[in-house]
Protein backbone atom coordinates (compact mmCIF):
# COMPACT_ATOMS: atom_id res chain seq x y z
CA UNK A 1 0.00 0.00 0.00
CA UNK A 2 2.85 2.38 0.83
CA UNK A 3 4.40 1.75 -2.59
CA UNK A 4 1.07 2.46 -4.29
CA UNK A 5 0.58 5.70 -2.32
CA UNK A 6 4.15 6.76 -3.12
CA UNK A 7 3.58 6.15 -6.84
CA UNK A 8 0.31 8.15 -6.80
CA UNK A 9 1.99 11.11 -5.03
CA UNK A 10 5.05 10.93 -7.28
CA UNK A 11 2.88 10.84 -10.42
CA UNK A 12 0.84 13.83 -9.20
CA UNK A 13 3.95 15.87 -8.38
CA UNK A 14 5.82 15.00 -11.56
CA UNK A 15 2.72 15.46 -13.69
CA UNK A 16 2.15 19.02 -12.40
CA UNK A 17 5.38 20.61 -13.51
CA UNK A 18 4.96 23.46 -16.01
CA UNK A 19 5.64 22.73 -19.64
CA UNK A 20 8.29 25.15 -20.92
CA UNK A 21 6.14 25.83 -23.96
CA UNK A 22 3.28 27.07 -21.75
CA UNK A 23 2.47 30.74 -21.54
CA UNK A 24 3.55 32.54 -18.36
CA UNK A 25 1.02 32.22 -15.53
CA UNK A 26 -1.44 35.12 -15.77
CA UNK A 27 0.33 36.35 -18.90
CA UNK A 28 -0.83 36.94 -22.40
CA UNK A 29 -0.57 34.35 -25.16
CA UNK A 30 2.10 34.83 -27.80
CA UNK A 31 0.42 36.52 -30.78
CA UNK A 32 3.45 36.40 -33.11
CA UNK A 33 4.50 39.92 -32.08
CA UNK A 34 7.08 41.11 -29.59
CA UNK A 35 9.47 43.92 -28.86
CA UNK A 36 12.94 44.19 -30.32
CA UNK A 37 15.58 46.39 -28.67
CA UNK A 38 16.97 49.34 -30.60
CA UNK A 39 20.72 49.65 -30.04
CA UNK A 40 23.15 52.54 -30.32
CA UNK A 41 26.86 52.66 -29.63
CA UNK A 42 28.13 54.20 -26.38
CA UNK A 43 29.48 57.22 -28.25
CA UNK A 44 26.14 57.78 -30.02
CA UNK A 45 24.24 57.60 -26.73
CA UNK A 46 26.51 60.11 -25.02
CA UNK A 47 26.29 62.58 -27.92
CA UNK A 48 23.82 65.22 -26.70
CA UNK A 49 23.03 67.91 -29.24
CA UNK A 50 20.87 71.02 -29.24
CA UNK A 51 19.34 71.54 -32.65
CA UNK A 52 16.43 72.85 -34.63
CA UNK A 53 12.92 72.07 -33.40
CA UNK A 54 11.26 68.87 -34.55
CA UNK A 55 7.55 67.94 -34.48
CA UNK A 56 6.22 66.19 -31.39
CA UNK A 57 5.53 62.52 -32.23
CA UNK A 58 5.53 60.60 -28.95
CA UNK A 59 5.46 63.17 -26.13
CA UNK A 60 5.96 62.12 -22.55
CA UNK A 61 6.45 64.24 -19.48
CA UNK A 62 6.02 68.02 -19.48
CA UNK A 63 7.82 70.48 -17.23
CA UNK A 64 6.92 74.17 -16.91
CA UNK A 65 9.84 76.57 -16.48
CA UNK A 66 8.07 79.92 -16.94
CA UNK A 67 7.57 80.85 -19.69
CA UNK A 68 9.16 77.74 -21.26
CA UNK A 69 7.87 74.20 -21.54
CA UNK A 70 10.19 71.22 -21.66
CA UNK A 71 8.41 68.28 -23.28
CA UNK A 72 9.98 64.85 -23.37
CA UNK A 73 10.00 63.00 -26.70
CA UNK A 74 10.10 59.45 -25.29
CA UNK A 75 13.47 57.86 -25.84
CA UNK A 76 14.76 60.73 -27.98
CA UNK A 77 15.17 63.95 -25.96
CA UNK A 78 13.48 67.21 -25.03
CA UNK A 79 11.51 69.83 -26.93
CA UNK A 80 11.89 73.42 -25.72
CA UNK A 81 8.75 75.47 -26.27
CA UNK A 82 8.54 79.22 -25.63
CA UNK A 83 5.09 79.64 -24.10
CA UNK A 84 5.27 83.44 -23.58
CA UNK A 85 2.11 83.65 -25.67
CA UNK A 86 0.04 80.57 -24.72
CA UNK A 87 -2.17 81.09 -27.78
CA UNK A 88 0.91 80.82 -30.03
CA UNK A 89 3.55 78.60 -28.40
CA UNK A 90 6.83 78.55 -30.32
CA UNK A 91 8.81 75.33 -30.66
CA UNK A 92 12.32 76.80 -30.43
CA UNK A 93 14.67 73.80 -30.24
CA UNK A 94 15.17 70.13 -29.57
CA UNK A 95 17.80 68.63 -27.27
CA UNK A 96 18.70 65.20 -28.61
CA UNK A 97 19.26 62.94 -25.59
CA UNK A 98 19.16 59.26 -26.62
CA UNK A 99 17.32 56.93 -24.23
CA UNK A 100 15.74 59.88 -22.37
CA UNK A 101 12.43 59.28 -20.62
CA UNK A 102 12.49 61.49 -17.55
CA UNK A 103 13.53 64.94 -16.41
CA UNK A 104 13.38 67.32 -13.46
CA UNK A 105 14.21 70.99 -13.03
CA UNK A 106 15.55 72.75 -9.96
CA UNK A 107 16.53 76.38 -10.30
CA UNK A 108 18.42 76.80 -13.57
CA UNK A 109 19.39 73.12 -13.75
CA UNK A 110 17.64 70.49 -15.81
CA UNK A 111 18.34 66.86 -14.87
CA UNK A 112 17.70 64.21 -17.51
CA UNK A 113 18.33 60.50 -17.87
CA UNK A 114 20.55 59.42 -20.73
CA UNK A 115 20.39 55.60 -20.70
CA UNK A 116 22.07 54.77 -17.35
CA UNK A 117 23.68 58.21 -16.98
CA UNK A 118 22.29 61.34 -15.39
CA UNK A 119 23.08 64.55 -17.28
CA UNK A 120 22.79 68.07 -15.91
CA UNK A 121 22.06 70.97 -18.25
CA UNK A 122 22.35 74.67 -17.49
CA UNK A 123 19.06 76.21 -18.66
CA UNK A 124 19.65 79.72 -17.33
CA UNK A 125 19.14 80.66 -20.99
CA UNK A 126 16.66 78.05 -22.27
CA UNK A 127 17.42 79.08 -25.85
CA UNK A 128 21.03 77.95 -25.32
CA UNK A 129 21.06 74.97 -22.93
CA UNK A 130 24.47 73.51 -22.11
CA UNK A 131 25.47 70.13 -20.70
CA UNK A 132 27.55 70.85 -17.62
CA UNK A 133 27.85 67.45 -15.96
CA UNK A 134 27.40 63.73 -16.54
CA UNK A 135 27.14 61.17 -13.76
CA UNK A 136 27.84 57.78 -15.32
CA UNK A 137 25.88 54.77 -14.09
CA UNK A 138 23.59 56.84 -11.83
CA UNK A 139 20.43 55.14 -13.14
CA UNK A 140 19.88 51.37 -13.20
CA UNK A 141 19.70 49.96 -16.73
CA UNK A 142 16.21 48.95 -17.84
CA UNK A 143 16.77 45.64 -19.59
CA UNK A 144 13.18 45.23 -20.70
CA UNK A 145 10.54 47.25 -22.57
CA UNK A 146 8.42 49.75 -20.63
CA UNK A 147 5.31 47.60 -21.09
CA UNK A 148 3.86 44.75 -19.04
CA UNK A 149 2.74 41.30 -20.25
CA UNK A 150 4.84 41.40 -23.42
CA UNK A 151 7.36 39.13 -25.09
CA UNK A 152 10.67 40.64 -26.15
CA UNK A 153 14.07 39.74 -27.49
CA UNK A 154 16.54 39.42 -24.65
CA UNK A 155 19.16 42.16 -24.58
CA UNK A 156 22.60 41.50 -26.02
CA UNK A 157 24.97 44.07 -24.48
CA UNK A 158 27.57 43.28 -27.16
CA UNK A 159 25.30 45.10 -29.65
CA UNK A 160 25.42 48.37 -27.70
CA UNK A 161 23.12 50.35 -25.42
CA UNK A 162 19.35 49.89 -25.64
CA UNK A 163 17.78 53.27 -26.46
CA UNK A 164 14.28 52.11 -27.31
CA UNK A 165 11.99 49.27 -28.33
CA UNK A 166 10.05 48.52 -31.49
CA UNK A 167 7.09 46.19 -31.81
CA UNK A 168 7.72 43.68 -34.60
CA UNK A 169 6.31 40.45 -36.02
CA UNK A 170 8.14 37.35 -34.76
CA UNK A 171 7.97 33.81 -36.07
CA UNK A 172 9.11 32.20 -32.85
CA UNK A 173 8.31 33.10 -29.28
CA UNK A 174 11.26 35.00 -27.73
CA UNK A 175 12.82 33.73 -24.53
CA UNK A 176 12.14 36.91 -22.56
CA UNK A 177 8.80 37.98 -21.10
CA UNK A 178 7.73 40.77 -18.79
TAKA-V609297 format. One record per residue. N is the residue number from 1. RES is the residue in three letters. NEAR is the number of other ideal C-beta (glycine too) atoms within 12 Angstrom. Layout:
BEGIN
{{N,RES,NEAR} {N,RES,NEAR}}
END
This chain:
BEGIN
{{1,UNK,7} {2,UNK,8} {3,UNK,9} {4,UNK,10} {5,UNK,11} {6,UNK,13} {7,UNK,14} {8,UNK,14} {9,UNK,14} {10,UNK,13} {11,UNK,13} {12,UNK,12} {13,UNK,11} {14,UNK,11} {15,UNK,12} {16,UNK,11} {17,UNK,10} {18,UNK,10} {19,UNK,10} {20,UNK,9} {21,UNK,10} {22,UNK,15} {23,UNK,17} {24,UNK,21} {25,UNK,10} {26,UNK,10} {27,UNK,16} {28,UNK,18} {29,UNK,16} {30,UNK,24} {31,UNK,15} {32,UNK,14} {33,UNK,24} {34,UNK,31} {35,UNK,30} {36,UNK,25} {37,UNK,32} {38,UNK,26} {39,UNK,24} {40,UNK,24} {41,UNK,17} {42,UNK,21} {43,UNK,11} {44,UNK,20} {45,UNK,32} {46,UNK,24} {47,UNK,24} {48,UNK,33} {49,UNK,22} {50,UNK,28} {51,UNK,20} {52,UNK,14} {53,UNK,23} {54,UNK,24} {55,UNK,14} {56,UNK,22} {57,UNK,15} {58,UNK,20} {59,UNK,24} {60,UNK,25} {61,UNK,23} {62,UNK,22} {63,UNK,28} {64,UNK,17} {65,UNK,28} {66,UNK,14} {67,UNK,18} {68,UNK,31} {69,UNK,30} {70,UNK,39} {71,UNK,34} {72,UNK,32} {73,UNK,33} {74,UNK,27} {75,UNK,33} {76,UNK,33} {77,UNK,44} {78,UNK,51} {79,UNK,41} {80,UNK,40} {81,UNK,33} {82,UNK,23} {83,UNK,24} {84,UNK,16} {85,UNK,10} {86,UNK,14} {87,UNK,7} {88,UNK,10} {89,UNK,21} {90,UNK,20} {91,UNK,24} {92,UNK,28} {93,UNK,29} {94,UNK,29} {95,UNK,38} {96,UNK,32} {97,UNK,43} {98,UNK,36} {99,UNK,40} {100,UNK,38} {101,UNK,30} {102,UNK,29} {103,UNK,36} {104,UNK,21} {105,UNK,28} {106,UNK,13} {107,UNK,13} {108,UNK,19} {109,UNK,24} {110,UNK,40} {111,UNK,31} {112,UNK,41} {113,UNK,36} {114,UNK,43} {115,UNK,39} {116,UNK,27} {117,UNK,28} {118,UNK,28} {119,UNK,39} {120,UNK,28} {121,UNK,38} {122,UNK,21} {123,UNK,34} {124,UNK,17} {125,UNK,18} {126,UNK,33} {127,UNK,19} {128,UNK,16} {129,UNK,36} {130,UNK,21} {131,UNK,29} {132,UNK,19} {133,UNK,19} {134,UNK,24} {135,UNK,17} {136,UNK,16} {137,UNK,13} {138,UNK,19} {139,UNK,21} {140,UNK,12} {141,UNK,21} {142,UNK,24} {143,UNK,21} {144,UNK,24} {145,UNK,32} {146,UNK,21} {147,UNK,18} {148,UNK,15} {149,UNK,20} {150,UNK,28} {151,UNK,33} {152,UNK,32} {153,UNK,30} {154,UNK,20} {155,UNK,26} {156,UNK,15} {157,UNK,16} {158,UNK,8} {159,UNK,17} {160,UNK,22} {161,UNK,30} {162,UNK,34} {163,UNK,34} {164,UNK,28} {165,UNK,31} {166,UNK,20} {167,UNK,20} {168,UNK,19} {169,UNK,15} {170,UNK,21} {171,UNK,10} {172,UNK,13} {173,UNK,24} {174,UNK,25} {175,UNK,17} {176,UNK,23} {177,UNK,26} {178,UNK,24}}
END
